[in-house]
């Protein structure tokens, strides 16, 4: 492959300028390596297939690279001038796909070191600081489940629905604490927790931006400030 595009996950930008060799032996996919560009940074991929316990075959794509904060915000539908983010950071991920049942799982991690954020608490961060983010996404056909954590500051759980090549949050919950929240019963996004410092104008602007996002359900927030 030379200069190809890889659409690994629906709703995410493709990996561009992909180059490498896809290896087969005896009709079986062998470990193959690729390089390309994704979200404003270099990416390296390892692709392979392996047998499962029930005799099926799963495809695995392991990736690592760097991403640019502004490019990533634009790719996710955010306005660059409203992102209040800057810099770049390394990341790693593992995507596994089971073609027989149409399901896939994605695990991704980043230290966010190198990215500075001027967003209000709890999202503010100097570029030199590390704030580990962990993401787990599993999906089957048109439904998915997302769980994420941002250091010890924030945990989130979301039920997703797919519409063509994009995903939206059907319902979800964010908790500003080191504990995973429960999903709400109705179609809403609940935000709950305590923050050390409240920048009211900035927080209201952030909530208004979230309320305008077509990928999000109606928002309910209950925040307490010291």
Biotite code that builds the C-alpha atoms (Angstrom):
import biotite.structure as struc

atoms = struc.array([
    struc.Atom([0.000, 0.000, 0.000], chain_id="A", res_id=1, res_name="UNK", atom_name="CA", element="C"),
    struc.Atom([1.238, 3.486, -0.809], chain_id="A", res_id=2, res_name="UNK", atom_name="CA", element="C"),
    struc.Atom([-0.762, 6.641, -0.060], chain_id="A", res_id=3, res_name="UNK", atom_name="CA", element="C"),
    struc.Atom([-3.899, 4.728, 1.004], chain_id="A", res_id=4, res_name="UNK", atom_name="CA", element="C"),
    struc.Atom([-6.649, 5.689, 3.463], chain_id="A", res_id=5, res_name="UNK", atom_name="CA", element="C"),
    struc.Atom([-7.794, 3.424, 6.288], chain_id="A", res_id=6, res_name="UNK", atom_name="CA", element="C"),
    struc.Atom([-11.259, 3.963, 7.791], chain_id="A", res_id=7, res_name="UNK", atom_name="CA", element="C"),
    struc.Atom([-10.725, 1.863, 10.917], chain_id="A", res_id=8, res_name="UNK", atom_name="CA", element="C"),
    struc.Atom([-13.705, 3.082, 12.990], chain_id="A", res_id=9, res_name="UNK", atom_name="CA", element="C"),
    struc.Atom([-16.920, 4.664, 11.706], chain_id="A", res_id=10, res_name="UNK", atom_name="CA", element="C"),
    struc.Atom([-17.243, 8.282, 12.772], chain_id="A", res_id=11, res_name="UNK", atom_name="CA", element="C"),
    struc.Atom([-13.503, 8.853, 13.193], chain_id="A", res_id=12, res_name="UNK", atom_name="CA", element="C"),
    struc.Atom([-11.261, 10.493, 10.569], chain_id="A", res_id=13, res_name="UNK", atom_name="CA", element="C"),
    struc.Atom([-9.375, 8.045, 8.333], chain_id="A", res_id=14, res_name="UNK", atom_name="CA", element="C"),
    struc.Atom([-5.683, 7.334, 8.675], chain_id="A", res_id=15, res_name="UNK", atom_name="CA", element="C"),
    struc.Atom([-4.087, 9.050, 5.675], chain_id="A", res_id=16, res_name="UNK", atom_name="CA", element="C"),
    struc.Atom([-0.934, 8.546, 3.592], chain_id="A", res_id=17, res_name="UNK", atom_name="CA", element="C"),
    struc.Atom([-0.852, 4.913, 4.720], chain_id="A", res_id=18, res_name="UNK", atom_name="CA", element="C"),
    struc.Atom([2.104, 2.916, 3.432], chain_id="A", res_id=19, res_name="UNK", atom_name="CA", element="C"),
    struc.Atom([3.279, -0.627, 4.121], chain_id="A", res_id=20, res_name="UNK", atom_name="CA", element="C"),
    struc.Atom([2.864, -4.217, 3.005], chain_id="A", res_id=21, res_name="UNK", atom_name="CA", element="C"),
    struc.Atom([-0.028, -6.554, 3.827], chain_id="A", res_id=22, res_name="UNK", atom_name="CA", element="C"),
    struc.Atom([1.457, -10.040, 4.222], chain_id="A", res_id=23, res_name="UNK", atom_name="CA", element="C"),
    struc.Atom([-0.302, -13.384, 3.676], chain_id="A", res_id=24, res_name="UNK", atom_name="CA", element="C"),
    struc.Atom([0.958, -16.945, 3.925], chain_id="A", res_id=25, res_name="UNK", atom_name="CA", element="C"),
    struc.Atom([-1.136, -20.001, 3.138], chain_id="A", res_id=26, res_name="UNK", atom_name="CA", element="C"),
    struc.Atom([-4.214, -17.814, 2.857], chain_id="A", res_id=27, res_name="UNK", atom_name="CA", element="C"),
    struc.Atom([-3.703, -16.446, 6.380], chain_id="A", res_id=28, res_name="UNK", atom_name="CA", element="C"),
    struc.Atom([-2.979, -12.841, 7.291], chain_id="A", res_id=29, res_name="UNK", atom_name="CA", element="C"),
    struc.Atom([0.486, -12.460, 8.846], chain_id="A", res_id=30, res_name="UNK", atom_name="CA", element="C"),
    struc.Atom([1.750, -9.659, 11.053], chain_id="A", res_id=31, res_name="UNK", atom_name="CA", element="C"),
    struc.Atom([2.056, -6.539, 8.895], chain_id="A", res_id=32, res_name="UNK", atom_name="CA", element="C"),
    struc.Atom([3.375, -3.061, 9.646], chain_id="A", res_id=33, res_name="UNK", atom_name="CA", element="C"),
    struc.Atom([2.217, 0.302, 8.329], chain_id="A", res_id=34, res_name="UNK", atom_name="CA", element="C"),
    struc.Atom([2.920, 4.004, 8.818], chain_id="A", res_id=35, res_name="UNK", atom_name="CA", element="C"),
    struc.Atom([0.769, 7.030, 8.058], chain_id="A", res_id=36, res_name="UNK", atom_name="CA", element="C"),
    struc.Atom([-0.723, 10.281, 9.344], chain_id="A", res_id=37, res_name="UNK", atom_name="CA", element="C"),
    struc.Atom([-3.668, 10.694, 11.701], chain_id="A", res_id=38, res_name="UNK", atom_name="CA", element="C"),
    struc.Atom([-5.058, 13.699, 13.586], chain_id="A", res_id=39, res_name="UNK", atom_name="CA", element="C"),
    struc.Atom([-2.102, 15.866, 12.648], chain_id="A", res_id=40, res_name="UNK", atom_name="CA", element="C"),
    struc.Atom([0.627, 13.434, 13.720], chain_id="A", res_id=41, res_name="UNK", atom_name="CA", element="C"),
    struc.Atom([2.538, 10.352, 12.658], chain_id="A", res_id=42, res_name="UNK", atom_name="CA", element="C"),
    struc.Atom([1.030, 6.917, 13.312], chain_id="A", res_id=43, res_name="UNK", atom_name="CA", element="C"),
    struc.Atom([2.485, 3.390, 13.231], chain_id="A", res_id=44, res_name="UNK", atom_name="CA", element="C"),
    struc.Atom([0.242, 0.335, 12.955], chain_id="A", res_id=45, res_name="UNK", atom_name="CA", element="C"),
    struc.Atom([0.712, -3.392, 13.418], chain_id="A", res_id=46, res_name="UNK", atom_name="CA", element="C"),
    struc.Atom([-1.990, -5.578, 11.844], chain_id="A", res_id=47, res_name="UNK", atom_name="CA", element="C"),
    struc.Atom([-2.524, -9.282, 12.437], chain_id="A", res_id=48, res_name="UNK", atom_name="CA", element="C"),
    struc.Atom([-5.103, -12.057, 12.787], chain_id="A", res_id=49, res_name="UNK", atom_name="CA", element="C"),
    struc.Atom([-5.407, -14.748, 15.432], chain_id="A", res_id=50, res_name="UNK", atom_name="CA", element="C"),
    struc.Atom([-7.639, -17.700, 16.260], chain_id="A", res_id=51, res_name="UNK", atom_name="CA", element="C"),
    struc.Atom([-10.219, -17.405, 19.043], chain_id="A", res_id=52, res_name="UNK", atom_name="CA", element="C"),
    struc.Atom([-11.184, -20.157, 21.479], chain_id="A", res_id=53, res_name="UNK", atom_name="CA", element="C"),
    struc.Atom([-14.320, -20.983, 19.482], chain_id="A", res_id=54, res_name="UNK", atom_name="CA", element="C"),
    struc.Atom([-12.326, -21.489, 16.285], chain_id="A", res_id=55, res_name="UNK", atom_name="CA", element="C"),
    struc.Atom([-13.077, -18.111, 14.718], chain_id="A", res_id=56, res_name="UNK", atom_name="CA", element="C"),
    struc.Atom([-10.657, -15.464, 13.536], chain_id="A", res_id=57, res_name="UNK", atom_name="CA", element="C"),
    struc.Atom([-10.253, -11.952, 14.919], chain_id="A", res_id=58, res_name="UNK", atom_name="CA", element="C"),
    struc.Atom([-8.415, -9.043, 13.359], chain_id="A", res_id=59, res_name="UNK", atom_name="CA", element="C"),
    struc.Atom([-6.212, -6.891, 15.607], chain_id="A", res_id=60, res_name="UNK", atom_name="CA", element="C"),
    struc.Atom([-4.776, -3.449, 14.824], chain_id="A", res_id=61, res_name="UNK", atom_name="CA", element="C"),
    struc.Atom([-2.283, -2.053, 17.340], chain_id="A", res_id=62, res_name="UNK", atom_name="CA", element="C"),
    struc.Atom([-1.428, 1.628, 16.897], chain_id="A", res_id=63, res_name="UNK", atom_name="CA", element="C"),
    struc.Atom([0.782, 4.273, 18.437], chain_id="A", res_id=64, res_name="UNK", atom_name="CA", element="C"),
    struc.Atom([1.611, 7.811, 17.431], chain_id="A", res_id=65, res_name="UNK", atom_name="CA", element="C"),
    struc.Atom([1.093, 11.463, 18.250], chain_id="A", res_id=66, res_name="UNK", atom_name="CA", element="C"),
    struc.Atom([-1.952, 13.671, 17.794], chain_id="A", res_id=67, res_name="UNK", atom_name="CA", element="C"),
    struc.Atom([-2.343, 17.424, 17.499], chain_id="A", res_id=68, res_name="UNK", atom_name="CA", element="C"),
    struc.Atom([-4.892, 19.006, 19.845], chain_id="A", res_id=69, res_name="UNK", atom_name="CA", element="C"),
    struc.Atom([-6.324, 21.563, 17.391], chain_id="A", res_id=70, res_name="UNK", atom_name="CA", element="C"),
    struc.Atom([-6.534, 19.054, 14.521], chain_id="A", res_id=71, res_name="UNK", atom_name="CA", element="C"),
    struc.Atom([-8.280, 16.565, 16.819], chain_id="A", res_id=72, res_name="UNK", atom_name="CA", element="C"),
    struc.Atom([-10.800, 19.184, 18.006], chain_id="A", res_id=73, res_name="UNK", atom_name="CA", element="C"),
    struc.Atom([-11.640, 20.068, 14.409], chain_id="A", res_id=74, res_name="UNK", atom_name="CA", element="C"),
    struc.Atom([-11.995, 16.390, 13.462], chain_id="A", res_id=75, res_name="UNK", atom_name="CA", element="C"),
    struc.Atom([-14.490, 15.880, 16.294], chain_id="A", res_id=76, res_name="UNK", atom_name="CA", element="C"),
    struc.Atom([-16.573, 18.831, 15.129], chain_id="A", res_id=77, res_name="UNK", atom_name="CA", element="C"),
    struc.Atom([-15.208, 21.535, 17.417], chain_id="A", res_id=78, res_name="UNK", atom_name="CA", element="C"),
    struc.Atom([-14.298, 25.044, 16.323], chain_id="A", res_id=79, res_name="UNK", atom_name="CA", element="C"),
    struc.Atom([-10.561, 25.691, 16.458], chain_id="A", res_id=80, res_name="UNK", atom_name="CA", element="C"),
    struc.Atom([-11.002, 29.144, 18.013], chain_id="A", res_id=81, res_name="UNK", atom_name="CA", element="C"),
    struc.Atom([-13.231, 27.666, 20.757], chain_id="A", res_id=82, res_name="UNK", atom_name="CA", element="C"),
    struc.Atom([-11.110, 24.619, 21.495], chain_id="A", res_id=83, res_name="UNK", atom_name="CA", element="C"),
    struc.Atom([-8.785, 26.437, 23.937], chain_id="A", res_id=84, res_name="UNK", atom_name="CA", element="C"),
    struc.Atom([-6.336, 23.586, 23.423], chain_id="A", res_id=85, res_name="UNK", atom_name="CA", element="C"),
    struc.Atom([-2.804, 23.464, 22.074], chain_id="A", res_id=86, res_name="UNK", atom_name="CA", element="C"),
    struc.Atom([0.154, 21.163, 21.622], chain_id="A", res_id=87, res_name="UNK", atom_name="CA", element="C"),
    struc.Atom([0.505, 17.472, 20.784], chain_id="A", res_id=88, res_name="UNK", atom_name="CA", element="C"),
    struc.Atom([0.731, 14.240, 22.773], chain_id="A", res_id=89, res_name="UNK", atom_name="CA", element="C"),
    struc.Atom([1.616, 10.552, 22.276], chain_id="A", res_id=90, res_name="UNK", atom_name="CA", element="C"),
    struc.Atom([-1.067, 7.853, 22.317], chain_id="A", res_id=91, res_name="UNK", atom_name="CA", element="C"),
    struc.Atom([-1.455, 4.096, 21.955], chain_id="A", res_id=92, res_name="UNK", atom_name="CA", element="C"),
    struc.Atom([-4.469, 1.954, 21.058], chain_id="A", res_id=93, res_name="UNK", atom_name="CA", element="C"),
    struc.Atom([-5.613, -1.573, 20.271], chain_id="A", res_id=94, res_name="UNK", atom_name="CA", element="C"),
    struc.Atom([-8.572, -2.272, 17.976], chain_id="A", res_id=95, res_name="UNK", atom_name="CA", element="C"),
    struc.Atom([-9.926, -5.833, 17.714], chain_id="A", res_id=96, res_name="UNK", atom_name="CA", element="C"),
    struc.Atom([-12.621, -6.871, 15.232], chain_id="A", res_id=97, res_name="UNK", atom_name="CA", element="C"),
    struc.Atom([-14.672, -10.063, 15.023], chain_id="A", res_id=98, res_name="UNK", atom_name="CA", element="C"),
    struc.Atom([-16.076, -10.212, 11.460], chain_id="A", res_id=99, res_name="UNK", atom_name="CA", element="C"),
    struc.Atom([-18.212, -13.268, 12.219], chain_id="A", res_id=100, res_name="UNK", atom_name="CA", element="C"),
    struc.Atom([-20.454, -11.418, 14.678], chain_id="A", res_id=101, res_name="UNK", atom_name="CA", element="C"),
    struc.Atom([-19.872, -7.834, 13.504], chain_id="A", res_id=102, res_name="UNK", atom_name="CA", element="C"),
    struc.Atom([-18.433, -6.586, 16.798], chain_id="A", res_id=103, res_name="UNK", atom_name="CA", element="C"),
    struc.Atom([-15.290, -4.623, 17.673], chain_id="A", res_id=104, res_name="UNK", atom_name="CA", element="C"),
    struc.Atom([-13.497, -3.244, 20.706], chain_id="A", res_id=105, res_name="UNK", atom_name="CA", element="C"),
    struc.Atom([-11.157, -0.285, 21.060], chain_id="A", res_id=106, res_name="UNK", atom_name="CA", element="C"),
    struc.Atom([-8.849, 0.504, 23.979], chain_id="A", res_id=107, res_name="UNK", atom_name="CA", element="C"),
    struc.Atom([-6.817, 3.728, 23.895], chain_id="A", res_id=108, res_name="UNK", atom_name="CA", element="C"),
    struc.Atom([-4.507, 5.546, 26.296], chain_id="A", res_id=109, res_name="UNK", atom_name="CA", element="C"),
    struc.Atom([-2.618, 8.829, 26.398], chain_id="A", res_id=110, res_name="UNK", atom_name="CA", element="C"),
    struc.Atom([-0.793, 10.808, 29.060], chain_id="A", res_id=111, res_name="UNK", atom_name="CA", element="C"),
    struc.Atom([-1.934, 14.105, 27.439], chain_id="A", res_id=112, res_name="UNK", atom_name="CA", element="C"),
    struc.Atom([1.538, 15.411, 28.264], chain_id="A", res_id=113, res_name="UNK", atom_name="CA", element="C"),
    struc.Atom([2.358, 18.165, 25.809], chain_id="A", res_id=114, res_name="UNK", atom_name="CA", element="C"),
    struc.Atom([-1.239, 19.393, 25.486], chain_id="A", res_id=115, res_name="UNK", atom_name="CA", element="C"),
    struc.Atom([-2.246, 22.585, 27.292], chain_id="A", res_id=116, res_name="UNK", atom_name="CA", element="C"),
    struc.Atom([-5.888, 23.361, 28.046], chain_id="A", res_id=117, res_name="UNK", atom_name="CA", element="C"),
    struc.Atom([-7.479, 26.708, 28.929], chain_id="A", res_id=118, res_name="UNK", atom_name="CA", element="C"),
    struc.Atom([-10.870, 25.082, 29.451], chain_id="A", res_id=119, res_name="UNK", atom_name="CA", element="C"),
    struc.Atom([-12.480, 25.581, 32.880], chain_id="A", res_id=120, res_name="UNK", atom_name="CA", element="C"),
    struc.Atom([-11.990, 23.125, 35.733], chain_id="A", res_id=121, res_name="UNK", atom_name="CA", element="C"),
    struc.Atom([-11.807, 20.153, 35.730], chain_id="A", res_id=122, res_name="UNK", atom_name="CA", element="C"),
    struc.Atom([-10.383, 20.263, 32.183], chain_id="A", res_id=123, res_name="UNK", atom_name="CA", element="C"),
    struc.Atom([-7.683, 22.937, 32.685], chain_id="A", res_id=124, res_name="UNK", atom_name="CA", element="C"),
    struc.Atom([-4.123, 21.664, 32.384], chain_id="A", res_id=125, res_name="UNK", atom_name="CA", element="C"),
    struc.Atom([-0.630, 23.073, 31.729], chain_id="A", res_id=126, res_name="UNK", atom_name="CA", element="C"),
    struc.Atom([1.132, 21.504, 28.757], chain_id="A", res_id=127, res_name="UNK", atom_name="CA", element="C"),
    struc.Atom([3.977, 20.038, 30.832], chain_id="A", res_id=128, res_name="UNK", atom_name="CA", element="C"),
    struc.Atom([1.645, 18.169, 33.190], chain_id="A", res_id=129, res_name="UNK", atom_name="CA", element="C"),
    struc.Atom([0.539, 14.574, 32.702], chain_id="A", res_id=130, res_name="UNK", atom_name="CA", element="C"),
    struc.Atom([-3.177, 13.748, 32.934], chain_id="A", res_id=131, res_name="UNK", atom_name="CA", element="C"),
    struc.Atom([-3.757, 10.128, 31.844], chain_id="A", res_id=132, res_name="UNK", atom_name="CA", element="C"),
    struc.Atom([-6.852, 9.481, 29.760], chain_id="A", res_id=133, res_name="UNK", atom_name="CA", element="C"),
    struc.Atom([-8.144, 5.934, 29.214], chain_id="A", res_id=134, res_name="UNK", atom_name="CA", element="C"),
    struc.Atom([-10.909, 4.988, 26.789], chain_id="A", res_id=135, res_name="UNK", atom_name="CA", element="C"),
    struc.Atom([-12.733, 1.700, 26.179], chain_id="A", res_id=136, res_name="UNK", atom_name="CA", element="C"),
    struc.Atom([-15.263, 1.423, 23.364], chain_id="A", res_id=137, res_name="UNK", atom_name="CA", element="C"),
    struc.Atom([-17.163, -1.713, 22.368], chain_id="A", res_id=138, res_name="UNK", atom_name="CA", element="C"),
    struc.Atom([-19.773, -1.943, 19.640], chain_id="A", res_id=139, res_name="UNK", atom_name="CA", element="C"),
    struc.Atom([-21.996, -4.487, 17.910], chain_id="A", res_id=140, res_name="UNK", atom_name="CA", element="C"),
    struc.Atom([-23.784, -3.535, 14.697], chain_id="A", res_id=141, res_name="UNK", atom_name="CA", element="C"),
    struc.Atom([-25.467, -0.173, 15.494], chain_id="A", res_id=142, res_name="UNK", atom_name="CA", element="C"),
    struc.Atom([-25.109, 0.017, 19.293], chain_id="A", res_id=143, res_name="UNK", atom_name="CA", element="C"),
    struc.Atom([-22.049, 0.709, 21.429], chain_id="A", res_id=144, res_name="UNK", atom_name="CA", element="C"),
    struc.Atom([-20.795, 1.385, 24.935], chain_id="A", res_id=145, res_name="UNK", atom_name="CA", element="C"),
    struc.Atom([-18.084, 3.893, 25.834], chain_id="A", res_id=146, res_name="UNK", atom_name="CA", element="C"),
    struc.Atom([-16.262, 4.264, 29.131], chain_id="A", res_id=147, res_name="UNK", atom_name="CA", element="C"),
    struc.Atom([-13.548, 6.822, 29.806], chain_id="A", res_id=148, res_name="UNK", atom_name="CA", element="C"),
    struc.Atom([-11.527, 8.226, 32.652], chain_id="A", res_id=149, res_name="UNK", atom_name="CA", element="C"),
    struc.Atom([-9.455, 11.396, 32.954], chain_id="A", res_id=150, res_name="UNK", atom_name="CA", element="C"),
    struc.Atom([-6.927, 10.813, 35.707], chain_id="A", res_id=151, res_name="UNK", atom_name="CA", element="C"),
    struc.Atom([-8.764, 10.868, 39.007], chain_id="A", res_id=152, res_name="UNK", atom_name="CA", element="C"),
    struc.Atom([-10.769, 13.901, 37.928], chain_id="A", res_id=153, res_name="UNK", atom_name="CA", element="C"),
    struc.Atom([-13.528, 12.468, 35.769], chain_id="A", res_id=154, res_name="UNK", atom_name="CA", element="C"),
    struc.Atom([-15.231, 9.203, 34.810], chain_id="A", res_id=155, res_name="UNK", atom_name="CA", element="C"),
    struc.Atom([-17.805, 8.766, 32.079], chain_id="A", res_id=156, res_name="UNK", atom_name="CA", element="C"),
    struc.Atom([-20.172, 6.055, 30.828], chain_id="A", res_id=157, res_name="UNK", atom_name="CA", element="C"),
    struc.Atom([-22.130, 6.381, 27.586], chain_id="A", res_id=158, res_name="UNK", atom_name="CA", element="C"),
    struc.Atom([-24.562, 4.313, 25.514], chain_id="A", res_id=159, res_name="UNK", atom_name="CA", element="C"),
    struc.Atom([-24.043, 5.003, 21.797], chain_id="A", res_id=160, res_name="UNK", atom_name="CA", element="C"),
    struc.Atom([-26.185, 4.636, 18.687], chain_id="A", res_id=161, res_name="UNK", atom_name="CA", element="C"),
    struc.Atom([-24.843, 4.559, 15.137], chain_id="A", res_id=162, res_name="UNK", atom_name="CA", element="C"),
    struc.Atom([-26.461, 6.495, 12.288], chain_id="A", res_id=163, res_name="UNK", atom_name="CA", element="C"),
    struc.Atom([-24.790, 5.742, 8.940], chain_id="A", res_id=164, res_name="UNK", atom_name="CA", element="C"),
    struc.Atom([-21.092, 6.595, 9.478], chain_id="A", res_id=165, res_name="UNK", atom_name="CA", element="C"),
    struc.Atom([-21.438, 8.616, 12.671], chain_id="A", res_id=166, res_name="UNK", atom_name="CA", element="C"),
    struc.Atom([-22.192, 7.883, 16.311], chain_id="A", res_id=167, res_name="UNK", atom_name="CA", element="C"),
    struc.Atom([-24.256, 9.833, 18.822], chain_id="A", res_id=168, res_name="UNK", atom_name="CA", element="C"),
    struc.Atom([-24.638, 9.501, 22.585], chain_id="A", res_id=169, res_name="UNK", atom_name="CA", element="C"),
    struc.Atom([-28.093, 8.090, 23.333], chain_id="A", res_id=170, res_name="UNK", atom_name="CA", element="C"),
    struc.Atom([-27.611, 8.544, 27.083], chain_id="A", res_id=171, res_name="UNK", atom_name="CA", element="C"),
    struc.Atom([-24.634, 9.066, 29.320], chain_id="A", res_id=172, res_name="UNK", atom_name="CA", element="C"),
    struc.Atom([-23.225, 10.231, 32.615], chain_id="A", res_id=173, res_name="UNK", atom_name="CA", element="C"),
    struc.Atom([-20.095, 12.151, 33.660], chain_id="A", res_id=174, res_name="UNK", atom_name="CA", element="C"),
    struc.Atom([-18.950, 12.156, 37.276], chain_id="A", res_id=175, res_name="UNK", atom_name="CA", element="C"),
    struc.Atom([-16.254, 14.522, 38.516], chain_id="A", res_id=176, res_name="UNK", atom_name="CA", element="C"),
    struc.Atom([-14.747, 11.920, 40.830], chain_id="A", res_id=177, res_name="UNK", atom_name="CA", element="C"),
    struc.Atom([-12.641, 8.760, 40.729], chain_id="A", res_id=178, res_name="UNK", atom_name="CA", element="C"),
    struc.Atom([-15.684, 6.525, 40.403], chain_id="A", res_id=179, res_name="UNK", atom_name="CA", element="C"),
    struc.Atom([-17.658, 5.366, 37.359], chain_id="A", res_id=180, res_name="UNK", atom_name="CA", element="C"),
    struc.Atom([-21.265, 6.657, 37.242], chain_id="A", res_id=181, res_name="UNK", atom_name="CA", element="C"),
    struc.Atom([-24.422, 4.741, 36.356], chain_id="A", res_id=182, res_name="UNK", atom_name="CA", element="C"),
    struc.Atom([-26.211, 5.389, 33.081], chain_id="A", res_id=183, res_name="UNK", atom_name="CA", element="C"),
    struc.Atom([-29.423, 7.450, 33.394], chain_id="A", res_id=184, res_name="UNK", atom_name="CA", element="C"),
    struc.Atom([-32.648, 5.667, 32.488], chain_id="A", res_id=185, res_name="UNK", atom_name="CA", element="C"),
    struc.Atom([-33.834, 8.409, 30.123], chain_id="A", res_id=186, res_name="UNK", atom_name="CA", element="C"),
    struc.Atom([-32.168, 9.884, 27.016], chain_id="A", res_id=187, res_name="UNK", atom_name="CA", element="C"),
    struc.Atom([-30.005, 12.510, 28.695], chain_id="A", res_id=188, res_name="UNK", atom_name="CA", element="C"),
    struc.Atom([-26.411, 13.388, 29.548], chain_id="A", res_id=189, res_name="UNK", atom_name="CA", element="C"),
    struc.Atom([-25.980, 13.878, 33.290], chain_id="A", res_id=190, res_name="UNK", atom_name="CA", element="C"),
    struc.Atom([-22.987, 15.772, 34.724], chain_id="A", res_id=191, res_name="UNK", atom_name="CA", element="C"),
    struc.Atom([-22.450, 15.631, 38.478], chain_id="A", res_id=192, res_name="UNK", atom_name="CA", element="C"),
    struc.Atom([-19.612, 16.468, 40.814], chain_id="A", res_id=193, res_name="UNK", atom_name="CA", element="C"),
    struc.Atom([-17.575, 18.950, 42.805], chain_id="A", res_id=194, res_name="UNK", atom_name="CA", element="C"),
    struc.Atom([-14.893, 21.272, 41.431], chain_id="A", res_id=195, res_name="UNK", atom_name="CA", element="C"),
    struc.Atom([-12.312, 23.265, 43.337], chain_id="A", res_id=196, res_name="UNK", atom_name="CA", element="C"),
    struc.Atom([-12.814, 26.516, 41.434], chain_id="A", res_id=197, res_name="UNK", atom_name="CA", element="C"),
    struc.Atom([-15.799, 27.730, 39.425], chain_id="A", res_id=198, res_name="UNK", atom_name="CA", element="C"),
    struc.Atom([-15.185, 30.013, 36.448], chain_id="A", res_id=199, res_name="UNK", atom_name="CA", element="C"),
    struc.Atom([-18.871, 30.664, 35.812], chain_id="A", res_id=200, res_name="UNK", atom_name="CA", element="C"),
    struc.Atom([-18.696, 32.416, 32.391], chain_id="A", res_id=201, res_name="UNK", atom_name="CA", element="C"),
    struc.Atom([-16.323, 29.785, 30.998], chain_id="A", res_id=202, res_name="UNK", atom_name="CA", element="C"),
    struc.Atom([-18.403, 26.912, 32.403], chain_id="A", res_id=203, res_name="UNK", atom_name="CA", element="C"),
    struc.Atom([-21.625, 28.339, 30.972], chain_id="A", res_id=204, res_name="UNK", atom_name="CA", element="C"),
    struc.Atom([-19.966, 28.739, 27.586], chain_id="A", res_id=205, res_name="UNK", atom_name="CA", element="C"),
    struc.Atom([-18.819, 25.105, 27.713], chain_id="A", res_id=206, res_name="UNK", atom_name="CA", element="C"),
    struc.Atom([-22.296, 23.883, 28.668], chain_id="A", res_id=207, res_name="UNK", atom_name="CA", element="C"),
    struc.Atom([-23.902, 25.935, 25.886], chain_id="A", res_id=208, res_name="UNK", atom_name="CA", element="C"),
    struc.Atom([-21.488, 24.418, 23.369], chain_id="A", res_id=209, res_name="UNK", atom_name="CA", element="C"),
    struc.Atom([-22.400, 20.935, 24.581], chain_id="A", res_id=210, res_name="UNK", atom_name="CA", element="C"),
    struc.Atom([-26.120, 21.729, 24.388], chain_id="A", res_id=211, res_name="UNK", atom_name="CA", element="C"),
    struc.Atom([-25.746, 22.689, 20.702], chain_id="A", res_id=212, res_name="UNK", atom_name="CA", element="C"),
    struc.Atom([-23.938, 19.473, 19.781], chain_id="A", res_id=213, res_name="UNK", atom_name="CA", element="C"),
    struc.Atom([-26.231, 17.235, 17.714], chain_id="A", res_id=214, res_name="UNK", atom_name="CA", element="C"),
    struc.Atom([-24.314, 14.153, 18.881], chain_id="A", res_id=215, res_name="UNK", atom_name="CA", element="C"),
    struc.Atom([-25.382, 14.757, 22.507], chain_id="A", res_id=216, res_name="UNK", atom_name="CA", element="C"),
    struc.Atom([-28.768, 14.232, 24.208], chain_id="A", res_id=217, res_name="UNK", atom_name="CA", element="C"),
    struc.Atom([-30.337, 16.893, 26.486], chain_id="A", res_id=218, res_name="UNK", atom_name="CA", element="C"),
    struc.Atom([-27.878, 17.951, 29.179], chain_id="A", res_id=219, res_name="UNK", atom_name="CA", element="C"),
    struc.Atom([-28.466, 18.022, 32.944], chain_id="A", res_id=220, res_name="UNK", atom_name="CA", element="C"),
    struc.Atom([-25.711, 19.346, 35.195], chain_id="A", res_id=221, res_name="UNK", atom_name="CA", element="C"),
    struc.Atom([-25.404, 19.504, 38.969], chain_id="A", res_id=222, res_name="UNK", atom_name="CA", element="C"),
    struc.Atom([-22.088, 21.037, 39.964], chain_id="A", res_id=223, res_name="UNK", atom_name="CA", element="C"),
    struc.Atom([-20.803, 22.073, 43.374], chain_id="A", res_id=224, res_name="UNK", atom_name="CA", element="C"),
    struc.Atom([-17.833, 24.396, 43.900], chain_id="A", res_id=225, res_name="UNK", atom_name="CA", element="C"),
    struc.Atom([-15.612, 24.875, 46.909], chain_id="A", res_id=226, res_name="UNK", atom_name="CA", element="C"),
])
